[in-house]
């Protein structure tokens, strides 16, 4: 009987487990749906299952089919940007794609390729890998797109956005991850007539191209169903758009020009609403038409500057929409709650982002929803469990996972989004990739 119950328990745990195969998780919505996850960290923090040395980069990991994928830049010692945040740095070097065993962190295969940089903040790649079936897709900071065989690491095909499309790399590199939909892998490329391009996922052959914006921006693509159609949501440096993912045909387009191409966070859908927020240019809320693939502006709010925002001016963090409210990290680290339909501010706090209580430019934190609470990972390497409601911010527990290893705004920062999969959190800095156990009842382990 005891053995039968043990087997049944393991089966339940496995049924409730989920991979994190691409940016923002299985449904690309920043929600972790596994059961049996801790309510509060044990004393001393969660048990660390393994640590594996890796090199520098901002790319978050992807977890699928017992493997962990991440991109880095071997040999890079760059911290921050030597000549200032807006200046490009020329640097020789290579990028590397790593595949690790999810159980123990052992490297199963790796692929390196030459990749000289001419970008700002040249520590390493930005975009998270995307896993689909027996293929994994990666984009490097200079626009090198690769398709790998998951099992062996063999390069199935590759494309160079710079060579194939004649585009110039943006100031902060290519950051939008590959988006796999059916037989297509869709990417933000840039340039006249091919801001977004769809490739055949098995051959790399171009299927369609769309939009005219010179700079694609940095925002991940997303997919919604509204107005009776599947719509690919594309936020580029000049507009928010709804496209047919099969053909690239534009259903609708709303101008939203961003300073310095600061289209970064993922557009968020909530019911009939679609929301974006930018560091310099504030936020915009769209209402999706229920009968046709169309959308119209509900409100657009921009403060007097990013220093004095009236609503929400997000940088890298993707806001979360829930129960008629918006939760997001503003331009100087304020975690804010806004009313969705009006953009009116309800509350703000610096507690999860700034230990000294003082606002600081570009401060950020990443939000992932789990049941009735959030896991918030801040730029100092703390993982926080908290509740966010219209009544305020309630912190439940906090644990330090990794030290910040990069520099920005005169401080040490850690700008890589964690992945949550199979009862664990996977997170990297410029030195190591860590897997920590977040299952209820897991023991604390030595750090």
C-alpha angles and dihedrals in degrees: 000000000000091000091048092051091048091052091047091051092051090049091053091049091050093048090053094047121104136193121227099221099167145002114322094007138274096327094031091237104108094250122131106207102181120123128222095048123149119269092204135012116257117245108283093025133272122324113268109225095189147338123209124190113240135162133254127303146112097233114122119225127256122212124203139146096357094312136103121211127198138157126223144162113242116219097015112141096171116132114190116327117312096209101037136287095282098044123091121231122212110220133163120220148102137273122222135202114208130198116195135185107255092215099058110003094247113156109245098181141344137194125202129190135176112265120166112196131222100171141104116266093020098186095118151295122336111195124086117236119251120219122201120169110307094346134081121196126203137181121201128212092264096048103267108154117198134183114202135187103245096218101047107018090237113158106243094183141331141199133197114214091199096049099034098042104021094235126155116233113250121247094266098032132245110320110159109102122232111272116215118204120165109307092346135089106197123200141182102242109158134214134096111321097357108066086134124026132186119212130191103259094220101043108019091236113151112253101178143340131207148179132035107236115132094213116042095202122219105274121126118241119247137192128224138170114227137139090021094299141092107245131197107215112216120185109187131169093279109028150010112242143186115211137180102252092210098054108011091240111156114241096180141344131198120193115240109156112198126206111243089000091287095171096130118131122075114264108251125222121202116171107304092347133094119192137193132176131192133192098236102021107045125223141314130199120202129192115220117222112244096213106034135032093261137114138195136197117264095178142338119200127187123173124223086267139337086269091058106033119174097200124002128328105180124189117187100339118095111226121231124229121206139153095352096313139099122221117191146141113254129217097278099036103276112146102216139190118208134180106253100219096047108021089233113156116245101178144333137201139180094200098104095043111030122045091191094050092236122124116242130188116262094007108157146174132188122236125210121174121224119177107302096346143051134240105218119192113195132199094258091063098258120140111209131193110208144151119236116197135151086263093062149272117315116186115209104175143346135200133178113233109167138006119245109254104180134066135235134149091009094300140089112265140183112206107176123112114230125233121225116207141148095357095312143093118230117198137160140198128182093287110036148009114229133198117197127184115242098172117127110262095020112146125240113255132199112273 
